[in-house]
Amino acid sequence: MSTTLDIVRIPVLSDNYVWLMREPQSGAVGVIDPAVAAPVLAEAEKRRWKITHVLNTHHHGDHVGGNLEIKQATGCTIVGPRQDRARIPGIDIEVDDGDRYRFGEAEAEVFFVPGHTSGHIAFAFREQQALFCGDTLFALGCGRMFEGTPQQFWTSLSRLRALPDDMRVYCAHEYTQSNARFALTVERDNKLLVERSAAIDTARAKGEATVPSLLGEEKATNPFLRADVPAVQAAVGMAGGDPIAVFAEVRHRKDVFR
């Protein structure tokens, strides 16, 4: 039996997105990476949705800060990465690479995607075309490499890149406009990137969100997914180079980009 997910974007802090989702057949309601609790509880109450789950991708405070308050208010089940269980407040269920987690009548495939942190995971709802990837993959970017290696991060991104083009990328930050500015320093001749950047500027000028994006768009325009593409390799002076080294160079350039 096919089912859908009703997904709501909740902007919090300065640039975070918390995702609230409902699986309508079972009534299960999940919160992905709650930085804070109050706006999430308010949105759920407004919709008369009873929160049953929190899904965490990694341990950073702007992704788990609302866990305990939401759990106290709702009695929900907190699901998070086994590799990082000690840093996930209130964790009840640990999941790891290759696990399939049932969320009501929907099912998420769990990917272990270290790089940004050592224990990061992503939840891919293939049937519903929804990828909750925390800070591993952004619209036109990727997270900073705080706890992983370039090899780990490139492997993680390559695995997410292998998912279907029509997956929607529900990342956790509104960084797209600055990411686009950087991406254009790498691939200024990428016509699709130029067009996408202009559309992003228009959307942001109207106060519109740029997330979720489509994974197919990311494959065509996100330099962090394109370290094995000759145009990107040449752009950073590493024609024919090892994609891991090219990725590391692109990540370094973004780290110092202003």
Backbone bond lengths (Angstrom), bond angles and torsions (degrees), N, CA, C in turn:
res aa  C-N    CA-C-N  psi(-1)  N-CA   C-N-CA  omega(-1)  CA-C   N-CA-C  phi
1 M - - - 1.465 - - 1.532 108.94 -
2 S 1.328 116.08 125.43 1.463 118.44 179.85 1.523 109.49 -83.02
3 T 1.320 114.41 151.11 1.455 120.05 178.80 1.516 108.74 -141.65
4 T 1.303 115.16 167.90 1.452 120.21 -179.14 1.522 108.94 -118.71
5 L 1.304 116.07 173.58 1.457 122.63 171.41 1.522 108.18 -126.27
6 D 1.315 116.38 129.06 1.458 121.11 171.64 1.524 106.68 -91.65
7 I 1.328 116.96 116.50 1.466 121.42 -171.76 1.523 109.80 -118.12
8 V 1.326 115.49 129.71 1.465 122.67 -176.78 1.533 109.00 -120.39
9 R 1.312 115.88 133.43 1.461 122.35 177.88 1.526 109.36 -90.42
10 I 1.341 116.45 128.47 1.466 120.96 177.37 1.537 108.15 -119.94
11 P 1.334 117.79 106.81 1.467 119.37 178.22 1.528 110.07 -75.44
12 V 1.333 116.62 131.22 1.468 121.61 178.39 1.526 109.40 -138.36
13 L 1.346 114.25 167.22 1.471 120.55 -177.78 1.529 109.15 50.67
14 S 1.321 118.48 -145.21 1.465 118.18 -176.45 1.521 112.37 -88.71
15 D 1.336 117.66 -33.66 1.474 118.79 -175.34 1.523 112.98 -151.52
16 N 1.340 117.75 17.77 1.469 120.64 179.31 1.521 111.56 -87.19
17 Y 1.320 115.23 150.92 1.451 121.63 167.65 1.524 108.75 -119.01
18 V 1.325 115.73 128.28 1.456 121.89 167.11 1.527 106.11 -101.56
19 W 1.325 115.95 138.72 1.474 119.88 -179.58 1.525 109.45 -107.44
20 L 1.318 114.84 129.30 1.462 122.71 176.71 1.524 106.55 -111.57
21 M 1.319 117.09 124.68 1.467 118.43 -176.57 1.522 110.87 -133.05
22 R 1.314 114.45 147.19 1.472 121.65 -179.71 1.520 109.04 -127.47
23 E 1.322 114.72 133.02 1.465 120.78 173.12 1.530 105.77 -98.76
24 P 1.337 118.09 108.63 1.460 120.56 -164.58 1.525 115.17 -67.18
25 Q 1.316 118.84 -28.53 1.465 118.75 -176.89 1.525 111.90 -69.21
26 S 1.320 116.67 -40.48 1.469 120.31 -178.91 1.520 112.62 -95.19
27 G 1.348 116.04 -21.03 1.457 120.07 -173.59 1.517 113.47 81.77
28 A 1.344 117.92 4.29 1.463 120.50 177.18 1.526 109.84 -61.10
29 V 1.331 115.78 137.37 1.466 121.49 179.94 1.530 108.04 -127.84
30 G 1.314 116.12 122.92 1.460 121.10 -178.37 1.512 111.87 -116.68
31 V 1.324 114.67 150.41 1.464 122.26 174.04 1.517 107.13 -116.97
32 I 1.321 116.98 125.80 1.453 120.02 178.50 1.524 109.31 -102.06
33 D 1.329 115.31 119.79 1.464 124.18 173.92 1.527 113.53 55.46
34 P 1.342 117.15 64.02 1.467 119.26 179.87 1.533 112.74 -75.74
35 A 1.308 115.72 106.86 1.461 120.46 177.51 1.521 110.74 -64.84
36 V 1.322 114.60 -41.07 1.463 122.62 179.84 1.529 107.40 -138.23
37 A 1.321 116.04 162.54 1.462 119.63 -173.99 1.519 114.22 -95.97
38 A 1.332 117.58 -42.65 1.467 120.43 -166.61 1.528 114.04 -55.96
39 P 1.349 119.88 -50.00 1.469 118.39 -179.01 1.524 112.96 -64.78
40 V 1.331 116.17 -29.60 1.462 121.06 -179.75 1.530 109.97 -71.18
41 L 1.322 116.11 -47.47 1.473 119.97 178.09 1.521 110.63 -62.03
42 A 1.322 116.53 -38.38 1.472 120.00 -179.61 1.522 111.26 -66.19
43 E 1.322 116.89 -42.50 1.470 120.56 -179.98 1.527 110.77 -65.62
44 A 1.324 116.32 -42.01 1.466 119.64 178.84 1.528 110.72 -64.07
45 E 1.318 116.24 -42.06 1.475 119.60 179.89 1.516 111.20 -64.67
46 K 1.315 116.32 -41.05 1.467 120.80 178.99 1.528 111.01 -59.25
47 R 1.322 116.48 -37.01 1.461 121.42 -178.95 1.532 112.76 -88.81
48 R 1.341 115.25 -4.68 1.469 121.27 -175.66 1.523 111.00 59.83
49 W 1.317 115.52 39.46 1.451 122.72 174.29 1.528 108.11 -100.64
50 K 1.303 117.84 133.68 1.472 121.92 176.65 1.529 108.94 -97.22
51 I 1.317 116.07 115.67 1.460 121.08 -177.96 1.531 109.78 -67.10
52 T 1.327 115.42 125.00 1.469 121.44 -179.30 1.527 112.45 -112.05
53 H 1.320 117.79 -21.13 1.457 121.68 -174.23 1.532 111.23 -141.52
54 V 1.313 115.75 149.13 1.457 122.97 160.64 1.524 106.70 -119.46
55 L 1.324 116.77 130.69 1.464 121.79 175.56 1.524 107.78 -112.60
56 N 1.306 116.69 120.42 1.467 122.01 179.81 1.526 110.45 -108.13
57 T 1.333 115.37 136.15 1.471 119.96 176.59 1.524 112.10 -92.36
58 H 1.340 117.42 -31.81 1.467 120.17 179.56 1.516 109.61 -162.38
59 H 1.326 116.42 175.85 1.461 121.86 -164.16 1.523 115.73 -87.38
60 H 1.308 119.81 -7.28 1.464 119.82 -173.03 1.529 111.80 -59.53
61 G 1.316 115.22 145.88 1.458 121.12 -173.73 1.511 114.24 -57.84
62 D 1.338 116.86 -31.82 1.468 118.88 179.45 1.528 111.66 -81.84
63 H 1.331 116.04 14.70 1.471 121.68 173.88 1.525 112.26 -128.00
64 V 1.322 117.18 -21.15 1.474 120.56 -178.01 1.525 112.75 -123.37
65 G 1.339 117.51 0.60 1.465 120.60 -173.12 1.516 114.58 -60.12
66 G 1.340 117.10 -25.55 1.458 120.54 -179.31 1.520 114.54 -96.44
67 N 1.336 116.83 -0.66 1.470 120.18 -173.80 1.518 113.93 -51.22
68 L 1.325 116.04 -57.88 1.467 119.73 -169.77 1.519 111.90 -68.81
69 E 1.327 116.83 -36.98 1.468 119.59 179.18 1.533 110.97 -66.85
70 I 1.332 115.99 -39.55 1.471 119.46 177.76 1.526 110.32 -67.42
71 K 1.320 116.40 -41.06 1.469 120.16 179.08 1.526 110.89 -63.96
72 Q 1.324 116.27 -41.43 1.468 120.24 179.33 1.522 110.93 -63.72
73 A 1.329 115.87 -37.68 1.468 120.03 -176.60 1.525 113.04 -77.98
74 T 1.336 116.91 -27.18 1.465 119.35 -169.83 1.526 114.30 -123.58
75 G 1.333 117.96 -17.98 1.458 120.26 -174.02 1.515 113.65 71.77
76 C 1.338 116.89 22.38 1.462 121.32 -175.32 1.530 112.03 -68.81
77 T 1.316 114.55 166.23 1.466 123.08 175.79 1.517 109.08 -96.45
78 I 1.328 116.89 128.77 1.466 121.22 -179.40 1.529 109.12 -101.10
79 V 1.330 114.65 124.22 1.461 122.83 -176.60 1.522 107.71 -114.42
80 G 1.326 116.87 131.32 1.456 118.97 -178.97 1.514 112.33 -156.21
81 P 1.340 116.00 -178.53 1.462 120.91 -173.66 1.524 113.12 -72.08
82 R 1.325 115.43 129.28 1.470 120.59 178.01 1.526 110.77 -59.01
83 Q 1.330 116.14 -38.84 1.466 119.86 -176.50 1.527 111.86 -65.80
84 D 1.314 116.82 -15.26 1.465 120.63 -174.60 1.520 111.74 -128.99
85 R 1.340 116.84 24.62 1.464 120.07 -172.56 1.527 112.44 -58.42
86 A 1.334 117.70 -31.49 1.466 120.13 -176.78 1.524 112.00 -68.93
87 R 1.333 116.66 -15.95 1.471 119.47 -176.37 1.530 112.39 -112.23
88 I 1.331 117.65 9.71 1.467 121.44 179.31 1.529 108.28 -106.96
89 P 1.334 119.00 106.72 1.469 120.52 -176.56 1.530 111.99 -60.99
90 G 1.329 115.64 128.81 1.463 120.93 173.77 1.507 115.97 75.30
91 I 1.325 118.04 13.85 1.467 120.22 -174.01 1.534 111.07 -59.31
92 D 1.337 115.09 134.55 1.470 122.38 178.11 1.518 111.34 -110.18
93 I 1.314 116.68 -40.94 1.467 122.15 -175.23 1.520 108.79 -124.68
94 E 1.330 115.62 126.44 1.459 121.49 179.50 1.525 109.14 -100.90
95 V 1.318 116.66 133.23 1.463 120.52 178.53 1.524 108.86 -126.23
96 D 1.322 114.84 156.16 1.461 120.67 -175.64 1.522 109.24 -141.84
97 D 1.307 114.68 176.28 1.455 121.84 -174.87 1.529 111.91 -52.15
98 G 1.320 115.59 130.65 1.456 120.97 176.87 1.515 114.69 87.24
99 D 1.337 116.78 -11.19 1.469 118.88 177.08 1.525 109.89 -65.72
100 R 1.311 114.90 153.36 1.467 120.89 172.86 1.520 106.57 -118.19
101 Y 1.311 115.30 118.43 1.460 119.51 -175.87 1.517 109.48 -107.15
102 R 1.326 115.45 124.03 1.457 120.50 179.77 1.514 109.95 -81.39
103 F 1.316 115.18 126.60 1.456 121.89 175.98 1.521 106.26 -121.46
104 G 1.340 116.52 96.93 1.460 119.40 -171.21 1.512 109.60 59.86
105 E 1.324 117.39 -126.24 1.459 121.99 178.29 1.521 112.20 -92.99
106 A 1.326 117.39 1.85 1.466 121.80 177.95 1.526 108.98 -99.92
107 E 1.329 115.37 163.22 1.458 120.37 -179.00 1.519 109.65 -136.09
108 A 1.329 115.27 131.10 1.460 121.15 176.56 1.517 109.87 -104.97
109 E 1.310 115.89 135.55 1.457 121.40 169.17 1.528 107.48 -90.54
110 V 1.320 116.37 132.19 1.457 121.05 -177.02 1.529 109.81 -95.82
111 F 1.315 116.00 130.41 1.459 122.68 175.34 1.530 108.84 -114.08
112 F 1.324 117.17 129.51 1.462 121.72 171.29 1.519 106.68 -85.73
113 V 1.344 116.00 115.49 1.469 120.52 -171.84 1.541 110.49 -129.98
114 P 1.323 117.97 67.22 1.463 120.18 179.84 1.525 112.05 -66.74
115 G 1.316 114.96 158.36 1.462 121.33 179.99 1.515 109.04 151.60
116 H 1.335 114.93 -65.35 1.467 120.20 174.16 1.525 109.04 -64.72
117 T 1.319 116.69 -48.98 1.464 123.70 169.67 1.527 108.06 -129.85
118 S 1.324 115.80 167.86 1.465 119.88 -176.36 1.521 112.29 -77.06
119 G 1.337 118.32 -18.07 1.464 120.40 -175.46 1.511 114.61 -117.13
120 H 1.310 118.39 14.87 1.471 122.92 -171.11 1.529 111.69 -64.27
121 I 1.339 115.86 140.08 1.460 121.45 172.37 1.526 109.35 -128.39
122 A 1.315 115.55 166.33 1.464 122.64 172.04 1.520 107.97 -131.31
123 F 1.338 115.27 151.77 1.463 122.24 178.00 1.529 108.14 -112.94
124 A 1.331 116.66 118.31 1.466 121.09 -179.82 1.526 109.45 -111.51
125 F 1.318 115.80 110.82 1.467 121.59 173.36 1.528 106.52 -91.93
126 R 1.325 115.56 91.58 1.468 119.46 -172.22 1.524 111.92 -62.44
127 E 1.343 116.50 -46.96 1.466 119.82 -175.36 1.524 110.59 -63.25
128 Q 1.329 116.13 -34.58 1.469 120.83 -178.24 1.538 111.83 -93.40
129 Q 1.313 116.65 0.99 1.475 122.97 176.02 1.522 111.69 56.80
130 A 1.325 115.46 44.12 1.467 120.28 -177.60 1.527 109.45 -128.82
131 L 1.341 115.40 123.10 1.459 122.31 178.62 1.525 108.58 -115.78
132 F 1.324 116.23 116.18 1.464 122.11 175.48 1.526 107.18 -101.41
133 C 1.323 114.95 105.28 1.465 120.30 -167.02 1.525 113.09 -116.79
134 G 1.345 117.97 11.49 1.454 120.15 175.98 1.511 112.20 55.07
135 D 1.335 116.20 -122.17 1.468 121.50 -179.15 1.522 112.37 -111.89
136 T 1.340 117.72 15.59 1.463 119.01 176.20 1.516 110.08 -73.43
137 L 1.323 116.43 -49.91 1.465 122.40 -178.53 1.514 108.55 -123.98
138 F 1.342 115.86 128.60 1.463 121.87 173.53 1.524 109.13 -110.96
139 A 1.316 116.35 165.60 1.454 120.23 166.87 1.534 107.32 -61.60
140 L 1.323 116.08 114.02 1.468 124.86 -179.19 1.527 113.95 64.87
141 G 1.334 117.75 19.48 1.457 118.32 179.44 1.514 111.86 -158.15
142 C 1.341 114.00 -169.55 1.456 121.73 171.27 1.521 107.08 -149.52
143 G 1.309 116.95 166.79 1.455 120.35 -178.24 1.524 112.13 -70.46
144 R 1.311 115.34 162.08 1.463 119.10 172.80 1.528 109.33 -65.09
145 M 1.309 115.44 152.32 1.460 121.11 -175.79 1.535 108.77 -92.98
146 F 1.337 115.73 78.73 1.464 120.40 -175.31 1.528 112.93 -78.18
147 E 1.322 117.75 -42.02 1.468 120.26 -170.48 1.528 113.68 -126.40
148 G 1.292 118.30 -2.66 1.457 120.70 -176.80 1.512 112.83 -111.71
149 T 1.322 115.44 -176.22 1.458 122.63 177.49 1.526 109.24 -110.14
150 P 1.336 117.52 161.41 1.469 118.76 175.64 1.525 112.66 -56.26
151 Q 1.334 117.46 -38.50 1.463 119.44 179.55 1.525 111.04 -63.52
152 Q 1.350 116.58 -45.02 1.469 119.46 178.10 1.521 110.78 -60.36
153 F 1.335 115.73 -46.20 1.472 119.47 -173.90 1.521 110.36 -67.61
154 W 1.324 117.36 -43.23 1.464 119.80 179.52 1.524 110.64 -63.74
155 T 1.331 116.85 -40.23 1.462 120.28 176.84 1.525 110.79 -61.54
156 S 1.338 116.37 -43.77 1.469 120.64 179.54 1.518 111.05 -61.08
157 L 1.334 116.56 -47.59 1.461 120.09 -178.75 1.522 111.32 -66.13
158 S 1.327 116.41 -36.29 1.472 119.83 178.61 1.518 111.04 -63.78
159 R 1.320 117.09 -36.62 1.468 120.68 178.91 1.524 110.61 -68.21
160 L 1.324 117.13 -40.98 1.474 118.85 177.44 1.524 110.32 -68.48
161 R 1.327 116.66 -36.24 1.468 120.91 179.61 1.527 111.12 -61.70
162 A 1.317 117.05 -27.08 1.467 120.85 -178.05 1.527 112.94 -74.82
163 L 1.316 117.46 -9.70 1.463 120.78 176.90 1.533 109.59 -71.40
164 P 1.327 117.99 163.54 1.472 120.56 -174.99 1.529 113.90 -64.26
165 D 1.325 115.62 150.48 1.460 122.07 -177.76 1.521 113.01 -59.14
166 D 1.352 116.81 -29.00 1.464 118.87 -174.68 1.527 112.92 -86.99
167 M 1.332 117.75 7.05 1.470 120.15 172.49 1.523 108.73 -67.56
168 R 1.321 116.00 135.65 1.467 120.12 174.03 1.524 108.09 -91.03
169 V 1.324 114.77 134.75 1.461 121.56 -175.32 1.528 108.80 -96.93
170 Y 1.321 115.08 103.99 1.461 121.23 179.19 1.525 108.48 -95.61
171 C 1.324 115.60 80.48 1.460 119.78 177.76 1.534 108.82 -84.17
172 A 1.323 115.71 178.25 1.462 119.27 -165.72 1.524 114.95 -108.84
173 H 1.334 117.36 8.45 1.471 119.14 -178.42 1.524 110.93 -143.48
174 E 1.325 115.13 151.15 1.468 122.73 173.73 1.536 107.92 -96.16
175 Y 1.330 113.95 77.15 1.471 121.23 -179.78 1.519 111.23 -110.54
176 T 1.323 117.78 6.12 1.460 120.45 -162.97 1.518 113.44 -63.59
177 Q 1.324 117.56 -39.41 1.463 119.23 -175.95 1.531 111.10 -65.05
178 S 1.322 117.17 -45.96 1.472 118.67 178.15 1.526 110.76 -68.79
179 N 1.334 117.04 -35.00 1.462 119.44 175.50 1.527 111.26 -61.21
180 A 1.329 116.10 -38.84 1.470 119.92 179.40 1.522 110.87 -65.16
181 R 1.325 116.79 -41.36 1.464 119.66 178.03 1.522 110.75 -58.60
182 F 1.326 115.88 -42.09 1.461 118.44 178.33 1.521 111.18 -68.72
183 A 1.332 117.24 -45.15 1.468 120.43 -177.36 1.523 111.16 -55.98
184 L 1.325 116.49 -35.36 1.464 120.38 -179.90 1.529 112.25 -69.51
185 T 1.320 117.78 -21.14 1.472 118.85 174.65 1.528 110.68 -74.69
186 V 1.319 116.82 -20.19 1.466 121.11 179.09 1.526 110.62 -91.94
187 E 1.323 116.91 -48.37 1.468 121.44 -175.03 1.523 110.67 -125.07
188 R 1.303 116.97 67.37 1.480 118.94 -176.77 1.515 112.43 -69.09
189 D 1.341 117.54 -16.55 1.464 120.26 -179.70 1.534 112.72 -97.75
190 N 1.317 116.84 6.12 1.458 120.58 178.95 1.528 108.00 -80.70
191 K 1.341 115.44 104.58 1.463 120.51 -173.90 1.531 111.85 -59.47
192 L 1.319 116.20 -41.73 1.463 119.28 179.92 1.528 110.94 -63.48
193 L 1.324 117.02 -37.29 1.458 121.16 178.49 1.525 111.06 -67.52
194 V 1.315 116.96 -43.06 1.473 120.56 178.41 1.520 110.09 -59.17
195 E 1.335 116.42 -45.39 1.468 120.60 -179.85 1.529 110.86 -65.85
196 R 1.318 116.36 -41.52 1.466 119.64 -179.29 1.528 110.72 -65.68
197 S 1.307 116.48 -41.17 1.460 120.25 179.61 1.527 111.47 -60.67
198 A 1.328 116.06 -41.95 1.468 120.00 178.63 1.527 111.07 -64.02
199 A 1.327 116.75 -40.20 1.470 120.56 178.86 1.525 110.69 -66.04
200 I 1.331 116.74 -36.76 1.468 121.10 178.29 1.529 109.97 -65.38
201 D 1.326 117.20 -43.52 1.468 120.18 178.43 1.528 110.57 -59.56
202 T 1.324 116.21 -41.45 1.464 120.57 179.18 1.522 110.88 -63.93
203 A 1.333 116.22 -44.73 1.463 120.30 -179.34 1.525 111.44 -63.43
204 R 1.316 116.33 -43.98 1.466 119.36 -177.87 1.524 111.57 -69.01
205 A 1.316 116.88 -33.08 1.467 120.19 177.02 1.528 111.24 -62.82
206 K 1.328 116.06 -27.24 1.466 121.43 177.38 1.525 111.98 -91.56
207 G 1.342 116.92 1.39 1.459 120.45 -177.80 1.508 114.11 77.00
208 E 1.333 117.29 18.40 1.467 121.30 -177.66 1.528 110.54 -89.04
209 A 1.329 116.15 148.69 1.460 121.51 176.03 1.522 110.45 -74.82
210 T 1.325 115.77 152.85 1.471 121.05 178.09 1.531 111.61 -110.00
211 V 1.308 116.32 5.70 1.466 122.94 -177.71 1.529 107.57 -122.56
212 P 1.323 120.53 137.88 1.462 126.67 6.74 1.519 113.19 -77.69
213 S 1.322 114.42 157.90 1.459 121.59 171.28 1.523 107.65 -110.37
214 L 1.322 116.17 174.69 1.463 121.22 176.66 1.527 109.48 -97.52
215 L 1.323 116.16 138.70 1.459 119.30 -178.55 1.526 110.86 -61.20
216 G 1.321 117.16 -35.08 1.465 119.53 177.04 1.521 112.14 -59.12
217 E 1.335 116.65 -38.77 1.473 120.81 175.24 1.519 110.94 -62.40
218 E 1.333 115.27 -41.74 1.469 119.29 -179.09 1.525 110.59 -63.78
219 K 1.313 116.86 -41.96 1.469 119.94 -179.63 1.524 111.14 -60.59
220 A 1.332 116.64 -32.12 1.467 120.89 -175.62 1.522 113.28 -87.96
221 T 1.349 117.90 -18.82 1.471 119.03 -169.15 1.528 114.61 -135.58
222 N 1.308 119.40 -14.72 1.466 121.36 -174.98 1.533 109.12 -88.51
223 P 1.342 118.39 113.34 1.467 119.18 -174.18 1.525 113.80 -61.78
224 F 1.334 117.12 -25.01 1.467 119.61 -177.84 1.525 112.42 -74.71
225 L 1.339 116.62 -16.86 1.466 120.86 173.91 1.521 111.97 -95.46
226 R 1.340 116.89 1.83 1.464 120.90 -167.70 1.540 112.40 -123.77
227 A 1.333 116.54 24.65 1.465 119.90 -178.02 1.528 112.69 -68.29
228 D 1.337 116.81 -12.80 1.465 119.69 175.83 1.527 112.05 -102.84
229 V 1.326 117.09 11.25 1.467 122.25 178.80 1.534 108.57 -93.97
230 P 1.332 118.34 127.92 1.465 120.44 -175.32 1.526 114.39 -53.14
231 A 1.328 117.86 -37.91 1.469 119.81 -178.31 1.524 111.56 -63.35
232 V 1.312 116.89 -37.83 1.465 120.99 179.11 1.519 109.83 -72.67
233 Q 1.325 116.69 -43.22 1.461 119.90 178.24 1.526 110.97 -58.32
234 A 1.327 116.32 -44.73 1.465 120.26 -179.76 1.519 111.00 -66.10
235 A 1.335 116.38 -37.15 1.468 120.62 -176.22 1.526 112.19 -63.29
236 V 1.335 117.09 -28.96 1.468 119.80 -179.93 1.527 111.27 -103.10
237 G 1.341 116.27 16.44 1.452 120.80 175.21 1.510 113.93 73.21
238 M 1.359 116.76 27.31 1.467 120.40 -176.70 1.526 110.21 -131.89
239 A 1.339 116.87 46.92 1.466 120.90 -178.34 1.518 110.28 -54.92
240 G 1.338 115.26 130.35 1.451 120.29 179.97 1.511 114.44 72.75
241 G 1.323 116.52 12.15 1.457 120.91 -174.42 1.518 113.68 -77.04
242 D 1.323 114.44 166.52 1.460 121.75 175.28 1.528 108.10 -64.34
243 P 1.338 118.46 125.76 1.462 119.83 -178.52 1.529 113.93 -55.42
244 I 1.323 117.88 -32.70 1.468 119.81 179.16 1.522 109.88 -64.30
245 A 1.320 116.82 -44.11 1.462 120.82 178.49 1.526 111.07 -66.84
246 V 1.331 116.53 -38.28 1.469 120.17 178.24 1.528 109.68 -65.23
247 F 1.328 116.24 -44.83 1.461 119.41 176.60 1.531 110.68 -57.12
248 A 1.323 116.90 -46.23 1.465 120.84 -179.28 1.520 110.99 -59.21
249 E 1.330 116.96 -39.11 1.463 120.61 179.27 1.535 110.94 -67.67
250 V 1.331 116.69 -43.58 1.463 119.89 178.55 1.528 110.07 -63.01
251 R 1.326 116.86 -42.30 1.475 120.58 179.22 1.535 110.26 -63.34
252 H 1.328 116.55 -41.64 1.467 119.19 178.10 1.529 110.79 -62.26
253 R 1.318 116.66 -43.92 1.477 119.77 179.78 1.528 110.77 -61.09
254 K 1.317 116.76 -39.19 1.466 118.86 178.11 1.524 111.09 -67.19
255 D 1.330 117.08 -37.60 1.474 120.60 -179.57 1.526 111.65 -59.02
256 V 1.320 117.38 -33.77 1.476 120.22 -176.32 1.532 111.65 -104.35
257 F 1.332 117.32 5.73 1.466 121.77 -178.33 1.526 110.27 -74.00
258 R 1.315 115.86 135.09 1.471 120.90 176.41 1.519 109.49 -126.98
